[in-house]
Amino acid sequence: MLIDAPAWRAAVPRAESLARRAAEAAWAEMAQDGFLEGPHGGYAPVGAPAGAMTILLTDDRAVKRLNSDHRGKTKSTNVLSFPGEGFGHLGDVALALGVVRREARAAGRKVATHLAHLVAHGALHLGGHDHIEAGEARRMERAEARIMRRLGLPNPWRGVT
């Protein structure tokens, strides 16, 4: 866990603990439903993977730079996921405080709740989930709703059409 933007501490008290719990809940959800992509495609056995992920809580400027460098998009975004490249490294997730704050405010949610949702979203990407096609998106949304329920937080998709 890296907090690169100190404003995260003011925006979300105990952000590290919440992000860690959200990531653990996401991996538990994927292990339970058997949806974990192996390092060379296919699906890993239930209970895999073994390793660590890094969560970077930073600002919009840093995420904009990462988005530009790695995806060719010159804008910030809420969360970026980068799959791990070696044994024991599940990957990295970076979150932009300004975007997360604006989205939470627009949705009438707490920043902490939105942080938990986006960490879970990023971890699901590291585990092989995606939302490019409608069916994939729906599966991912259902997994996110179950993860948030595990955390005792509201379903981020309730009321969204």
C-alpha positions as CSV (number, residue, x, y, z in Angstrom):
1,M,0.0,0.0,0.0
2,L,1.4,3.3,-1.1
3,I,-0.2,6.7,-0.3
4,D,1.5,9.1,-2.7
5,A,-1.1,11.9,-2.2
6,P,-1.4,12.8,1.5
7,A,-5.0,14.2,0.9
8,W,-6.2,10.6,0.8
9,R,-5.6,10.4,4.6
10,A,-8.0,13.3,5.1
11,A,-10.5,12.1,2.5
12,V,-10.7,8.5,3.8
13,P,-9.6,7.8,7.4
14,R,-7.8,4.5,7.6
15,A,-7.7,4.3,3.8
16,E,-5.0,1.6,4.0
17,S,-7.1,-0.7,6.0
18,L,-10.2,-0.3,3.9
19,A,-8.3,-0.8,0.6
20,R,-6.6,-3.9,2.0
21,R,-10.0,-5.4,3.1
22,A,-11.5,-4.6,-0.3
23,A,-8.7,-6.3,-2.1
24,E,-8.9,-9.4,0.2
25,A,-12.6,-9.6,-0.3
26,A,-12.2,-9.4,-4.1
27,W,-9.6,-12.3,-4.1
28,A,-11.9,-14.3,-1.8
29,E,-14.8,-13.8,-4.1
30,M,-12.8,-14.9,-7.1
31,A,-11.5,-17.9,-5.3
32,Q,-15.0,-18.9,-4.2
33,D,-16.5,-18.7,-7.7
34,G,-13.4,-20.3,-9.3
35,F,-12.8,-17.2,-11.5
36,L,-9.1,-16.6,-11.4
37,E,-7.1,-16.3,-14.6
38,G,-3.8,-18.1,-14.7
39,P,-0.6,-16.3,-15.7
40,H,-0.6,-17.8,-19.2
41,G,-4.3,-17.7,-19.8
42,G,-6.9,-20.3,-18.8
43,Y,-8.1,-20.4,-15.2
44,A,-6.1,-21.0,-12.1
45,P,-7.3,-23.5,-9.5
46,V,-9.6,-22.3,-6.8
47,G,-7.6,-20.7,-4.0
48,A,-4.9,-19.3,-6.3
49,P,-3.1,-17.0,-6.7
50,A,-0.5,-16.7,-4.1
51,G,1.2,-13.4,-4.1
52,A,0.9,-9.7,-3.4
53,M,-0.6,-6.7,-5.1
54,T,0.3,-3.1,-4.7
55,I,-2.4,-0.4,-4.3
56,L,-1.3,3.2,-5.0
57,L,-3.5,6.0,-3.7
58,T,-2.4,9.0,-5.6
59,D,-3.7,12.2,-7.4
60,D,-5.2,12.8,-10.7
61,R,-2.0,14.1,-12.2
62,A,-0.1,10.9,-11.5
63,V,-2.9,8.6,-12.8
64,K,-3.1,10.8,-15.9
65,R,0.6,10.2,-16.5
66,L,0.2,6.5,-15.9
67,N,-2.8,6.4,-18.2
68,S,-0.8,8.2,-20.9
69,D,2.3,6.1,-20.6
70,H,0.6,2.7,-20.5
71,R,-2.7,3.2,-22.4
72,G,-2.1,6.2,-24.6
73,K,-5.0,8.1,-23.1
74,T,-4.1,11.7,-21.9
75,K,-6.7,12.0,-19.2
76,S,-7.0,10.8,-15.6
77,T,-9.3,8.0,-14.7
78,N,-10.6,6.6,-11.4
79,V,-8.6,3.4,-11.3
80,L,-5.9,1.7,-13.4
81,S,-4.9,-2.0,-13.1
82,F,-1.6,-3.4,-14.2
83,P,-1.3,-7.2,-14.1
84,G,1.8,-8.7,-12.4
85,E,4.7,-9.8,-14.4
86,G,6.3,-12.4,-12.2
87,F,5.7,-15.2,-9.8
88,G,4.2,-13.9,-6.6
89,H,3.3,-10.4,-8.0
90,L,-0.5,-10.3,-8.7
91,G,-0.3,-6.7,-10.1
92,D,-0.7,-3.1,-9.2
93,V,-3.8,-0.9,-8.9
94,A,-3.6,2.9,-8.9
95,L,-6.5,5.3,-7.8
96,A,-6.8,9.0,-8.5
97,L,-8.2,10.9,-5.5
98,G,-9.8,13.8,-7.5
99,V,-11.7,11.5,-9.8
100,V,-12.8,9.2,-7.0
101,R,-14.0,12.2,-5.0
102,R,-16.0,13.7,-8.0
103,E,-17.5,10.3,-8.9
104,A,-18.5,9.7,-5.2
105,R,-20.1,13.1,-4.9
106,A,-22.0,12.7,-8.2
107,A,-23.3,9.3,-7.1
108,G,-24.2,10.6,-3.6
109,R,-21.8,8.1,-2.0
110,K,-19.1,8.4,0.5
111,V,-15.5,8.6,-0.8
112,A,-14.6,5.6,1.4
113,T,-17.3,3.5,-0.1
114,H,-16.3,4.4,-3.6
115,L,-12.6,3.7,-2.8
116,A,-13.6,0.1,-1.6
117,H,-15.6,-0.4,-4.8
118,L,-12.8,0.7,-7.1
119,V,-10.1,-1.3,-5.3
120,A,-12.3,-4.4,-5.7
121,H,-12.9,-3.5,-9.3
122,G,-9.1,-3.2,-9.9
123,A,-8.4,-6.5,-8.1
124,L,-11.1,-8.2,-10.3
125,H,-9.2,-7.0,-13.3
126,L,-6.0,-8.4,-12.0
127,G,-7.9,-11.7,-11.5
128,G,-9.0,-11.8,-15.1
129,H,-12.4,-10.1,-15.1
130,D,-13.2,-7.5,-17.7
131,H,-16.1,-5.4,-18.8
132,I,-15.6,-4.9,-22.6
133,E,-18.6,-7.0,-23.6
134,A,-22.1,-6.8,-22.0
135,G,-22.0,-10.3,-20.5
136,E,-18.5,-9.8,-19.0
137,A,-19.6,-6.4,-17.6
138,R,-22.7,-7.9,-15.9
139,R,-20.6,-10.7,-14.4
140,M,-18.1,-8.2,-13.1
141,E,-20.9,-5.9,-11.7
142,R,-22.4,-8.9,-9.8
143,A,-19.0,-9.9,-8.4
144,E,-18.5,-6.3,-7.2
145,A,-21.9,-6.3,-5.6
146,R,-21.1,-9.5,-3.7
147,I,-17.7,-8.1,-2.6
148,M,-19.3,-4.9,-1.3
149,R,-21.8,-7.1,0.6
150,R,-18.9,-9.0,2.1
151,L,-17.6,-5.6,3.3
152,G,-20.9,-4.5,4.7
153,L,-21.1,-1.7,2.1
154,P,-23.9,-0.8,-0.3
155,N,-24.2,-2.3,-3.8
156,P,-22.6,0.3,-6.1
157,W,-24.9,-0.8,-9.0
158,R,-28.2,-0.4,-7.1
159,G,-30.3,2.2,-8.9
160,V,-27.9,2.4,-11.8
161,T,-29.6,1.9,-15.2
